[in-house]
Amino acid sequence: MTNGGSSGYKFNSSRGLKRRESSNANAVIDTLNEQISRFNQMAESVDTNDEKQQERLRQMKAAAKDVIDELNGKSDYEIAGLTGYSKMADTYFMNQVRAKMSEAAPKAAASSGARSATNSYEGKLNAIAAASAGGRYTYEVKTSNWEKGGKSRTYYSIVERAPGSKHYVTKDYGYYDNVANKYVPGKNDLSGTLYDFGGNNKVEYDDDKRKKKK
């Protein structure tokens, strides 16, 4: 069986699908391995300096690995039965790869949206910390990721310290639900008007400035 993780998966035309005892199954495997070899050649020709092409290639490799793993898990009878697909020799492998990519597309979009949102909230924390600095205290932005039972959250907080003393105060700014794609405020809220750590002065974030210009 071909080895490798879903990211950075290295295809090798000399590997591909494992051989079987059934000659009928091996006839199909030979054809599929030719398709895998062509896929490998195509993957090697992609312009890796283009970020969009890199992401597309990563998704294709992950999908192709899943297809190869599934095929390697099929019985000789199931493999031999693939000859029943019309034009299987030219289309089966890539059709399965495209199907896998279509299944993964909504999840990838959601993940991208969550990354963008969490970056925005982290930017707000940095703006608050910067606006609060300048006195006797220092301010540190903290973000932490938590995952369990299908849940995924990014927690936000800011820590206030006084150098040379035991002063240590944490303000909770809630978390971002990476599955539901929504922000959940804590004792302090990043979704409305922002204030410095002491709650005395308004903080203007870059996103607010851009919205005013529109």
N, C-alpha and C positions, 0 to 999 in steps of 0.2 A: 504494500500500500504506500502511496506517496505520502511523504511526511512534510510538515511545515505548518506554521500558524497562518491564520487568515490574512494578517498583514505582513508584507514583505515576503510573501510566498514565492519561492523560486521554482519555476517550472523547468523541467528537463525532458526533452523529447525522448530520451533513452529510457525514461521511467514510465509514467502514466499508469494505465490499468494493469493489474496483475494477470498473469496467464492462468488458464483453468485446465481441467482434465478433459472437458468436452470440446471436441473439434468444432462443433457448431457455435459454441460460445466464443471460442478463440477467433473464429472468422469475424465475428462482430467486434471483438476486442481489438483486433488488428485495424479495423476500419476506424474505431473510436480513437485509438492511439495516433492514427494519422491526423485526425482532427485536433487532438491535443497538441501534436507537434506543430501544426499550422498556427494554432492559438499561441504557442510559445514563441514562434517566429514573429507573429504580429505584436506580441507584448514587448519583445525586445526592440522593436522599431519605433515605439512611442517616444515622442519628445519629452524627456523627463525634466526639462527646464520649464515646462508649462505646468503651473499648479493645477489648473482644471484637468489637464490630461493626466497628471499624476493621480488625482483623486478618482477619476474615471477608471484608470488602470487598476488602482487598489481595489475598487469595488468589483471589477471584472475578475481579478485574481481570486478574491474571496469567494465569489460566486462559482468560479470554475473549480476551486478546491472542494466546495460543497458537493458539486456534481460528481467529481471524481470519487470522493469518499462514498457517496451514495451508490454509485455504480460498483465500486469494489465490495460493497456490502450485499449486493444482489447475488442470488444463486445462479448456477450455470443455466438452469432452465429459464430464469428471468432474463438473463443476458441474451441467450439465444432467441428469446421471444421478441427482442427489439427489432429483429429483421422484418417484423410485420409493419413497422412504420414506413410510410411512403417516403422515398428519397432520404432514408435515414443516413445513408453514407455521407450526404452533403450537409445535412441540417441538424441532426439530432443533438449533438453536443452543444453547439452554439445556441440552439433554441432553448435548451435547458439552462444555459448560463444566463440568457436574457430573461427567462422566467424568474430565476433566482434574484436577479438585479431588480426586477419589477416589484418583487415581494419586499425587498429590502429598502426600496426608495422612500416610502413614507417614514420609516424608522430613521433613515439617514437625514431626511429633511427635519424631522422633529429634533434630532440630536444637534443639528446645525443651529436650529432656532434656539435651543436651550443654551448652547455655547455663547451665542450672540447676546442673549439676555443676561446671562451670568456675568459676562464681561462688562455690560452696561452697569449692573448693580455694583460690581467691584469698583468701577470707575467713580461711582457716586461716593462710595466709602473713602476712596483716595481723596476726593474733593473735600469731604468733611474733615478728614485728618489734616489735610494741608491748610484748610481754613482755621483749624483749631490750634495749630502749632505757633510757636513764637514766644511763648511764655516759659514758665518753669517746668511745664510738663511736656512729655513726648507722647506721640500717638502712633500706634501700630495697627494696621489693617490686618484682620485675620479672616481667612476663608477656609472652610473644611468640607470635604465631600464625605457623604454617608450613604451607604447602599445596604439594603437588607430586604429579603422577601419581595423582590420586584420593585422596591421603592428606591428612589435615588434623589438625594437632596444636596444642595450646596448651602451651607450655613455662613452667615455674615456677622462680624462683630468688630469693634474697635476697642483697643486696650489703651488706657491712659496710665502712664508711669511718671514718677518723679525721680530723676537720677539721684542716687545716694540715699534713698529712703525706701521703705517698704510699701509705699503708696502704689496700689494696683487696682484700677477700676475698669470693669468690662461693661460695654454697652451692647446689648443684643439687638441686632437689626433683622432678625427673622431668617428666612431661608427661601431658596428657589427650588420648586418641585420640578425636577428635570423630566419626569414622566408626564405630568399633567401640563407642563409648560406654563406655570404661573408662579408669581411671587406671593409669599405668605409673610406678612409683617410680624415682627416680634414686639418687644416693648417699645421699640422705635421703628419708624416706618420710612422706607426708602422710596415709596411710590408717590409721595406727595411733596410738599415743600420741605426742602432740606435745611437743617440748622447745624451749627457747629456742635462740638461735643458737649459744651456747656448749655446748649439750647437757647443761647441769647441772640445770636446773629444768623441771618439767613445766608445760605450757601447757594451760589448759582453754579449749576453744572453745565458743561459744554452742550449737552443735548438741549437744555433749555434755551441757550443762546441761539442754536440753530433753528429751533422752532419759531422763535420770535422773528427771524429774518425771512422766513417763508411767507 
